């Protein structure tokens, strides 16, 4: 599992790198509307599912149904 900082500009860079690896990754301390907007936009752009637990958002790949 990978974690990143709480600043949205750094999230963009970190999330792009974590996404390339293909493993689930988490953003911690999700607590502002700016954080929420980023999560929604990033997930939609890269077809990632998200799951929230407290202040932690987890991104993971959608499984294709064949």
C-alpha positions in Angstrom: 0.0 0.0 0.0 1.2 3.5 -0.8 0.4 6.7 0.9 1.0 10.3 -0.1 1.0 13.8 1.4 -2.2 15.9 2.1 -1.5 18.7 -0.4 -3.5 18.4 -3.6 -0.7 19.4 -6.0 1.5 16.7 -4.5 -1.4 14.2 -4.7 -1.5 14.7 -8.4 2.1 13.8 -8.9 2.1 10.9 -6.4 -1.2 9.4 -7.6 0.0 9.4 -11.2 3.0 7.4 -10.2 1.1 5.0 -7.9 -1.6 4.4 -10.6 1.1 3.3 -13.1 2.1 0.5 -10.8 -1.5 -0.8 -10.7 -1.7 -1.5 -7.0 -4.3 0.1 -4.7 -3.1 3.2 -3.0 -4.4 5.6 -0.3 -4.8 9.3 0.3 -4.9 10.2 4.0 -6.4 13.2 5.8 -9.1 13.8 3.2 -10.8 16.7 4.8 -11.5 19.6 2.4 -13.8 20.2 -0.5 -10.6 20.6 -2.6 -9.6 17.0 -1.6 -13.1 15.7 -2.5 -13.0 17.4 -6.0 -9.5 15.9 -6.7 -10.6 12.4 -5.7 -13.7 12.5 -7.9 -11.8 13.9 -10.9 -8.8 11.6 -10.6 -10.9 8.5 -10.2 -13.1 9.3 -13.1 -10.2 10.3 -15.4 -8.4 6.9 -14.8 -11.4 4.7 -14.3 -10.5 4.0 -10.7 -12.9 2.9 -7.9 -12.6 4.6 -4.5 -13.5 3.5 -1.0 -13.5 5.8 2.0 -12.8 4.9 5.6 -12.7 7.8 8.0 -10.4 10.4 6.5 -8.6 7.9 4.2 -9.6 7.4 0.6 -8.4 4.2 -1.2 -8.1 4.0 -5.0 -8.1 0.7 -6.8 -8.5 -0.6 -10.4 -12.0 -1.6 -11.6 -12.2 -5.2 -12.6 -13.4 -5.8 -16.1 -16.3 -8.2 -16.5 -15.8 -10.6 -19.4 
